[in-house]
Amino acid sequence: MAAGQWCEGDGLSPASQSPWSLPPEHVALVIGGIIGGLLLLLLLIGVSCWLWKRLCATSTYEELPGTTAASSVQGDKLSLPHARTQTSRPPGMPFVVPPSVQGRDWVPLHRREWAQAPRDLCPAPELLPHTTGSNPGDACVVGTINPELYKFPEDQSESHFPEGCLGRLWFSVEYQQEAERLLVGLIKVQGLRAPSETCSPLVKLHLLPDERRFLQSRAKRKTASPQFDEHFVFQVSSRSITQRVLRFSVYHVDKQKKHQLLGQVLFPLKNETLLGDCRHVIWRDLEAESLEPPSEFGDLQFCLSYNDRLNRLTVVVLRAKGLQLQEDASCLSVFVKVSLMNHNKFVKCRKTSAVLGSANPVYSETFSFKVDPAELDTASLSLTVLQNAGGDKSCELGRVVVGPYMYTRGKELAHWDEMLGKPRELVKRWHALCRTTEP
């Protein structure tokens, strides 16, 4: 047989076969597989849709019998349409009316509908937010803005004067760093206690420790609340500004042109007050000048206060006067050391800032100590006035101890007892300094 020839019994050549010449049983299997795949896909889609509807149905709100899905207000009547969904609550489960609607009158209607009896739509007073007024009509409904919450606190500096107040002084201070100038504004004084029916006040300004030079305002005639609005300038270097104290002395000028002191204000120039080139407005209550002569070693004025809620003992060191400074004291500084003792054992110590060589230094610094109520009968405070003697050395100018009967007597004991009798109030007193043999 020649090459390229073929016999009829061998069938078609591989090149001449086509896909449609497959056996019938193979074609039936392919068609069945395609149909089965489509049916399985349709089944999965149906199951997914059923599960999604079931999930959405369980997440919707199901109302209890007698309640409604929505409410509408028509005129003065509040009506409720019938429920749109069936409840799944068992028939034996009791229905409890919420407390916020227990006071309302509900009447049954046809086809399981309910409606509220006509009544005033204003909410009950007990459901309104609490207000300071006693009139329920002044309360604000929930969801509205209460204007009382956005009011600024009332400034009581011009209306609230403590008992025994000699008057109140308003002033401003500003320090210009580059020009080294202290600008003082004298604004006003209110509530002066005049020695006679008419009061003609004026104010003298000193920059302590310089007692000789002062600036003076104009006198105001026949007023116990003068308005000055005057400005004064002190030339003072930036190195010594924090060692200076402003003193405002308010005088009454009588018909004979004599000056009678009504009160004074001492204001230490601290760093926190002079920060920034801006004007600081301040007010202070007048204090009476101490007429008692200074003791042998000087006197120290301070305040005591005990907070029984916080178990905190507060000491405010105000000032000293009549100190017996050592020689060449103009270049040395004076400070106060406050020590807390318990059973005569040292507990804690704090120090004030140092004031450069002044026999009448002003501090106005506050210190706090943690003291339990059970320790008040065994604790004491020691306040020691010290003068730097060069380097790390210091010499004692005087000391005062205040505490219970175990350690003190006289004015020091009275000051401690008054502090305990007036909790959370500052009790201010002068105390005479004494020298001790201890360094």
VEXSEVEX-698883 format. One record per residue: x, y, z of N, C-alpha, C in turn; residue in one letter. Coordinates in steps of 0.2 Angstrom, whole numbers, plus 5000, padded with zeros to 4 digits. Example, Ala and Ser with C-alpha at 12.3 -4.5 7.8 and 13.67 -1.06 7.14 Angstrom:
2
506649725039506249785039506649845039a/506449895035506849955036506450005039s/
//
This chain:
439
500449945000500050005000500450065000m/500250114996500750174995500650215001a/501150265002501150305008500550355006a/500250375012499650425011499050395010g/498950335008498350295007498050265014q/497450265014497150235021496650185019w/496450145023495950095022495250115025c/494750095023494050115025493950095032e/494250035034494150005040494450045046g/494950085044495350125049494950185052d/494350205049493950265051494350325048g/494050385051494250445049494950465052l/495350505049496050525051495950575057s/496450575061496350625067496250695065p/496450715059496450785057495750805055a/495350755052494650765050494150755055s/494250745062493750735067493550805070q/492950805072492650875075492350855082s/492250915086491950905092491250875092p/490850885087490150865087490150785085w/490650765084490650685082490750645088s/490650675095490750635101490250595102l/490350545106489750495107489150525111p/488550505110487950535113488050535120p/488250485123488250475131488750535134e/489250555130489650605133489350675132h/488950685127488550745126488050755132v/487750695133487150695138487450715145a/488050695147488450705153488550775154l/488850805148488950885148488350925150v/487850905146487250945147486950945154i/486950875156486750865163487150905168g/487750915168488150945172488051025172g/487951055166487751125166487051135169i/486551095168485951105171485951105178i/486351055181486451045188486751105191g/487251125188487651185191487151245191g/486751255186486251315186485751305192l/485451245193485051235198485351245205l/485951225206486251235212486351315214l/486551345208486651425209485951455211l/485451435208484751465210484551445217l/484751385219484651365226484951405231l/485651415229486051465234485751535234l/485551555229485251625229484651625233i/484151575232483551575236483651575243g/484151525245484251525252484551585255v/485051625251485351685254484751735255s/484351745250483751795250483351775257c/483151715258482751695264483151715270w/483751695271484151715277484151795278l/484251835272484251905273483651935276w/483051905273482451935275482351915282k/482551855284482451835291482851875296r/483451895294483851935298483552005299l/483352035293483052095293482352095298c/482052045298481452035301481552035309a/482052005311482252005318482552065321t/482852105316483152175319482652225319s/482052225316481552275317481152275324t/480852335325480552345332479852305332y/479752265336479052235337478752265343e/478152295342477752335347477352285351e/477252305357476752275362476052285360l/475652245362474852265361474752325364p/474352365361474052425364474552485362g/475152475359475552525358475552535350t/475952585348475852605341476552615338t/476652615331477252625328477352695326a/476852735326476952805325476452845328a/476552905329476052945332475953015328s/475353045328475253105324474853145328s/474953215328474653265332474153295327v/473553295329472953325325472653375329q/472753435328472353485333472653485340g/472153475344472253465352472253395354d/472153345349472153275351472753235348k/472953195352473553155350473353085349l/473253065343472952995341473552955339s/473452885339473952835338473652785333l/473852775327473552725322473752655325p/473352605322473452535324474152505322h/474352455326474952425325475052395318a/475652395315475752365309476052305309r/476352285315476652215315476352175321t/476352115320476152065325476652055330q/476452055336476852045342477051975343t/477651965346477851895347477851885355s/477551935359477551925366476951875368r/477151825373476651785375476051815378p/475451785377474851815380474951825388p/475251785391475251785399475751845401g/476151875397476651915400476351985401m/476352015407476052075408476452135405p/476052185403476252245400476352305406f/476952325406477052385411477152445408v/476752495410476752565407477452605409v/477752635405478352665407478252725412p/478652735417478552795422478352855419p/478652875413478652935410477952955407s/477552895406476852905403476352875408v/476452865414476052835419475452885421q/475552945420475052995422474553015417g/474652985411474253005405473552955405r/473052985403472452945402472352915395d/472252845395472252815389471552785388w/471152785383470452765382470552715376v/470152655377470152605371469652635365p/469852615359469452625353469352565350l/469052565344468852505340469552485336h/469452415335470052385331470652395334r/470752375341471352375345471752435344r/471452495343471752555343471752595350e/472152635351472152675358472352745356w/472052785360472152855359472252885366a/472552945367472652975373472053035374q/471853035380471253085381471553155380a/471153205378471453265377471653295384p/472253325384472453365390472953405388r/473253445392473753495391474453455389d/474753485383475353445381475953475384l/475953515389476553535393476753475397c/477353465398477653405401477553415409p/477553365413477453365420478053405423a/477953445428478553485431479053435434p/478953375436479453335439479853305433e/479653305426480053285421480453335418l/480353405420480753455418481453455421l/481953485418482553495421482553545427p/482953525432482953565438483253635437h/482853685439483153755439483153785445t/483453845446483553885452482853915454t/482453935449481853965451481353915453g/480853945457480253905460479653905455s/479653935449479153935445479253885440n/478753835439478853785434478853815427p/478553865426478553895419479153925417g/479653935422480353965420480753905417d/480553845418481053785416481053785409a/481553755406481653745399481453675397c/481153665392480953595390481653565387v/481653495388482253455386482353465378v/482953485376483053495369483153565367g/482953615372483053685371483653715374t/483853775373484453805376484253835382i/484653825387484553865394484953925394n/484753985393485154045393485554055400p/485254025405485654035412486353995412e/486453945407487053915407487653955404l/487454005400487854045396488054115399y/487754125405487954195408488554195411k/488954245411489554255414489454265422f/489854235426489754235433489854315435p/489354335440489354405442489954425446e/490254485444490754505447490554535454d/490754505459490554525466491054575469q/491654595465492154635468491854705470s/491354725467491054795468490454785473e/490154725474489554725478489654685485s/490154635485490254595491490854625495h/490654655501491254675505491154635512f/491754615514491754575520491554615526p/491354585531491254625537491854655540e/491854725542492354755545492854785539g/492654785533493054805527493154885528c/493754905527493954975528493855015521l/493754975516493754995509494054955504g/493954965497494254925492494554965487r/495254955485495654995480495754955474l/495554985468495754955461496354995458w/496754955456497354985453497654945447f/498154965443498454925438499154935438s/499554885436500254885435500454865429v/501054895426501354865420502054885420e/502454845418503254855418503454855411y/503854905409504154905403504854885403q/504954825401505654795402506254845398q/506054865392506654895389506754965392e/506255005394506255075396506455065404a/506355015407506355005414505955055418e/505355055416504855095419504255055422r/504055075428503455045431502855095430l/502355075427501755115426501255085430l/500955135435500455115440499855165438v/499255125438498655165437498255155443g/498055215445497555225451496855235449l/496455175449495755175446495255205451i/495155175456494555195461494655165468k/494255195472494155165479493455165481v/493255115484492555115486492455085493q/491855115496491755085503492155115508g/492455175508492855205513492455215519l/492755205525492455225531492755295533r/492355345532492555405533492455425541a/492955465544492855485551492355535552p/492055565547491555615548491055605543s/490555645542490055635538490255645530e/490755685529491055695523491755675523t/491955645517492555615516492855645510c/493555665511493855695505494555655505s/494555605501495155555501495655575496p/496255555497496855555492497255495493l/497655475489498155415489498855435488v/499255415492499955415491500255355490k/500755355485501055295482501855295484l/502055235487502755225489502955165485h/503655165483503955105481504455085486l/504255045490504655025496505254975493l/505854985497505955005503506055085504p/505955125498506055195499505555225502d/505655255508505055285512505055355511e/505555385508505555455508505255485502r/505355455496504955485490504355445489r/503855485486503155465485502855505480f/502355475477501855515472501155515475l/500855565473500155585477499655595471q/499055575473498455585468498155655470s/497655675466497255735468496755715473r/496555755477496055745482495355755479a/494955705481494255705479493755725485k/493355775483492955805488492255765489r/492055755496491455735498491155675495k/491555625495491455555492491755505496t/491455445497491755385500491955335495a/491755345489491955305483492255345477s/492855375478493155415473493355375467p/493255415461493555385455494155425453q/494755395453495355435452495555435444f/495655375441495855375434496555415433d/497055405437497655435437498255385436e/498755405432499355365431499955395433h/500455345436501055365439501555325436f/502155355436502755315433503355315438v/503655255439504155245443504755215439f/505355245440505955225436506255175441q/506355115439506655055443506955005438v/507554985440507954935436507554865436s/507754835431507454765430507754715436s/508354735438508654685443508354695450r/508054755452507754765458507054765458s/506754755453505954765452505654715457i/505854655457505554605461505654605468t/506154655470506254665477505854725480q/505454755476505054815478504354795479r/504054845483503354835486503054895485v/502454895481502054955480501554965487l/501555025489501155035495500655095493r/500055085494499555135493499255155499f/499355215501499055245508498455295506s/497855275509497255315508497155365514v/497155425512497055475518496455515517y/496155535523495655585522495855655524h/495755705520495955775521495355815525v/495555835531494955865534495055945533d/494655985536494556055535495256095536k/495556065541496256095543496856075538q/496656035533497156015528497555955531k/497355925537497755875540497555805537k/498055765536497955695533497855645538h/497255605538497155555542497155485539q/497555445541497555375537496955335538l/496655315532496055275532496255195531l/496755185528496955115526497555115521g/497855055520498355055516498354985512q/498654975507498754915503499454905501v/499754845503500454825501500454775495l/500754785490500754745484501454725482f/501754665483502354645481502354635474p/502954665471503054655463503354595462l/502954535461503254475459503354465452k/503654415450503854395443503154385439n/502754345442502154325439501654375437e/501754435441501254495440501554535434t/502254535433502554575428502654545422l/502454485421502554445415502154475409l/502554485403502254515397502154595398g/502154625392502054695392501354715392d/500954695397500254705397500054735404c/499454765404499154795410498754755414r/498954745420498554695425498154745429h/497554735429497054765434496954725440v/497054755446497054715452496654755457i/496254715462495954755468496154715474w/496254765479496454735486496054775491r/495854745497495554775502496054815507d/495854875509496254915513496354875520l/496954885523497154865529497354915534e/497154915540497354965545498054965547a/498355015548499055025550499154995557e/499654955559499754935565500054995570s/499655005575499855065579500355045585l/500354975586500854955591501554965589e/501954985593502654985592502954925591p/503454915586503754845585504154825591p/504154755592504454725598505254735597s/505554705602506254715602506654685596e/506454625594506754595588506354605582f/505754635582505354645576504754595577g/504254605572503654565572503554535565d/503154485565502954445559502254435558l/501954455552501254445551501154385546q/500654345548500554285544499854265545f/499554215541498854195541498954115542c/498454085546498354015547497653995544l/497653935541497053905539497053825539s/496553795541496553725541495953695538y/496053655532495453635529495353555531n/494853545535494653485538494453435532d/494253455527494053405521494653385518r/495153425516495753405513496353385517l/496253395524496753385529497453425527n/497253495526497853535523497853595528r/498453605530498653665534499053715530l/498753775529498953825525499253885529t/499853905527500153965530500354015525v/500154085526500254135522500654185525v/501354195523501754235526501654305523v/501454355527501254415524501854465524l/502154485530502654535530502954535537r/503454575538503854585544503954655545a/504054675551504254745552504754755558k/505154805558505554825564506054775565g/506354735559506854685560507554725562l/507854695566508554715568509054685564q/509154715558509654685553510354695555l/510854655553511554655554511854715550q/512454725552512854785548512854765541e/512954825537512954815530512454775527d/511854785529511254745527510954765520a/511154825518510954845511511054795505s/511554755506511754715501511554645502c/511254625508511054565510510254555510l/510054495510509354485509509054445515s/508354455516508054425522507454385519v/507354325522506854275520506554245527f/506054205526505754175531505654095530v/505854055535505853985534505253955538k/504853925535504253895539504353815539v/504353795546504453725547503853695551s/503653635548503153595552503553545556l/503253545562503553495567503053455570m/503253395572502753345575503153315581n/502853315587503253295593503953325593h/504053385591504653425591505153385586n/504853355582505353325576505153355570k/505653365566505653405560505253355555f/504753385551504353355546504453385539v/504353445538504453475532504653555533k/504953575528505253645528505053685521c/504853745522504753785515505053855517r/505353885511505653955512505254005507k/505254065510505054115505505554145501t/505354185496505954225492506254275496s/506854285495507254335498507154405496a/507054455501506954525500507654555502v/507854595497508554635498508454685504l/508954675509509054725514508554765516g/507954745518507354795521507154765528s/507154815532506854805539506154785539a/505754805534505054795534504854755527n/505154695526504954655520504254635519p/504054635513503354605512503454545507v/503054495509503154425505502554405502y/501954395506501354375503501354315499s/501654265502501854195499501454145503e/501154095500500754045503501053975503t/501053935508501353865509500753825512f/500753755510500253705512500653645514s/500353615520500653555523500053505524f/500253445523499753385524499753365531k/499253385535499153365542498553335543v/498553275546497953235548497653265554d/496953265555496653295561496953265568p/497153195568497353175574498053195576a/498453235571499053265572499053335575e/498453365575498453435576498553445584l/498553395588498653405595499453405596d/499853375592500553365593500953405588t/500653435583501053475578501053545579a/501553575577501753645578502053675572s/502053745571502353775566502853825569l/503453825566504053865568504153915562s/504153985563504254025557504854065560l/505454065556506054095558506254145552t/506454205554506654255550507454255550v/507654245544508454235543508654295538l/509354305539509654355535510254325532q/510354325526510954295522511554335525n/512054295527512754325529513254305524a/513154295518513654285513513754205512g/513754185506513854115504513254075506g/513354025509512753985512512553995519d/512954045522512754055529512254105530k/511854095535511354145537511254155545s/511054205547510954225554510254235556c/510054215561509354215564509154285566e/508654315564508454375567507854375572l/507554315572506954305576506554245574g/506154225579505754165578505154165582r/504554135579503954125582503654055581v/503454025586503153955586502353965588v/501953935584501253925585501053855585v/500553835589500353765590499953755596g/499753695598499253685603499653695610p/499253685615499453695622500053665624y/500253605621500853575622501453615621m/501453665616502053695614502053775616y/501453805616501353875616500853905621t/500953965622500454005626500254065623r/499854105626499654175625499454185618g/499654235614499454245607499554195602k/500054155603500254105598499754045599e/499554025605499053975606498354005604l/498154065605497554095603497454085596a/498054105592497954105585497854035582h/498153985585498053915583497353885585w/497153905591496453885593495953925588d/496053985586495554015582495553985575e/496153965573496153925566495753865566m/495853825572495453765572494653785573l/494453835576493753855577493453885571g/493853905566493653935560493953895554k/493653835553493953795547493853825540p/494353815536494353845529494353915529r/494553955534494554025534495254045536e/495454105533496154125535496154175541l/496554155546496554195552497254235552v/497154295552497854335552497954375558k/498654365560498854395566499554425566r/499754465570500454495571500754455577w/501354435576501754405582502454435583h/502554435589503254465591503754405590a/504354425587504854385586505354375592l/505654325594506054315599506754275597c/507254285600507854255599507954195603r/508354145600508454085603509154075602t/509454025606510154005606510353955601t/509753925598509953885592510053915586e/510453895582510653925576510053925571p/
//
